[in-house]
């Protein structure tokens, strides 16, 4: 089983790009708007130690991998 979570903000152009890319690849994901949801913002920081967005977490086979920024190739490798 695989889950993809994207932490983003509406004003971030790379957040828009990563979501467009995920959609173009037909990859399902859950989005959390950390500009509006403080609880999810704190969850993101706790999980990754990072404050910048986008952050994409790929959970596969019980392991989480974090991708910070717009790195579609890295995500593609993780979902492989």
LOKE-808655 format. One line per 2 residues: their letters; for each residue x negated, y, z of C-alpha. Coordinates in Angstrom, 3 decimals, always signed. Example, Ala and Ser with C-alpha at 12.3 -4.5 7.8 and 13.67 -1.06 7.14 Angstrom:
# LOKE-808655
as	-12.300:-4.500:+7.800  -13.670:-1.060:+7.140
//
This chain:
# LOKE-808655
xx	+0.000:+0.000:+0.000  -1.187:+3.491:-0.812
xx	-0.091:+6.903:+0.441  -1.256:+10.280:-0.804
xx	-0.774:+13.411:+1.291  -1.530:+16.924:+0.055
xx	-1.948:+19.795:+2.499  -1.480:+23.048:+0.608
xx	-0.257:+26.639:+0.570  +1.953:+28.304:-2.066
xx	-0.616:+31.036:-2.800  -3.499:+28.638:-3.513
xx	-4.101:+28.143:-7.266  -6.078:+24.935:-6.694
xx	-3.192:+23.552:-4.653  -0.903:+24.096:-7.636
xx	-3.458:+22.465:-9.946  -3.894:+19.349:-7.800
xx	-0.131:+18.842:-7.546  +0.248:+19.296:-11.312
xx	-2.530:+16.763:-11.861  -0.970:+14.237:-9.448
xx	+2.359:+14.643:-11.268  +0.690:+14.180:-14.663
xx	-0.888:+10.944:-13.399  +2.502:+9.736:-12.049
xx	+1.081:+9.509:-8.534  +3.606:+9.908:-5.730
xx	+2.531:+12.155:-2.875  +3.821:+13.926:+0.177
xx	+3.172:+17.657:+0.354  +2.812:+19.705:+3.523
xx	+2.869:+23.500:+3.267  +0.438:+24.480:+6.027
xx	+1.262:+28.176:+5.600  +4.754:+27.518:+6.942
xx	+4.234:+24.439:+9.121  +1.811:+25.087:+11.995
xx	+2.162:+21.530:+13.263  +1.017:+20.121:+9.909
xx	-1.777:+22.720:+9.751  -3.065:+21.507:+13.115
xx	-2.696:+17.886:+11.986  -4.794:+18.664:+8.900
xx	-7.540:+20.344:+10.929  -7.560:+17.508:+13.458
xx	-7.848:+14.856:+10.723  -10.488:+16.574:+8.614
xx	-12.147:+19.315:+10.630  -11.496:+21.610:+7.650
xx	-9.225:+24.632:+7.289  -9.393:+25.168:+3.519
xx	-6.802:+23.871:+1.082  -6.003:+21.852:-0.859
xx	-6.817:+18.780:+1.146  -5.731:+15.445:-0.226
xx	-5.729:+12.372:+1.959  -5.598:+9.023:+0.226
xx	-4.631:+6.165:+2.518  -5.261:+2.801:+0.937
xx	-5.591:-0.599:+2.598  -5.435:+1.036:+6.027
xx	-8.319:+3.444:+5.383  -8.036:+7.207:+4.918
xx	-10.263:+9.156:+2.561  -10.266:+12.952:+2.519
xx	-10.770:+15.006:-0.632  -11.210:+18.738:-0.052
xx	-10.561:+21.068:-2.967  -9.610:+20.305:-6.554
xx	-11.419:+17.034:-7.270  -9.150:+14.911:-9.479
xx	-11.945:+12.535:-10.485  -12.647:+11.678:-6.854
xx	-8.941:+11.055:-6.212  -8.774:+8.870:-9.329
xx	-11.677:+6.783:-7.986  -9.959:+6.386:-4.602
xx	-6.605:+5.299:-6.016  -8.339:+3.119:-8.635
//
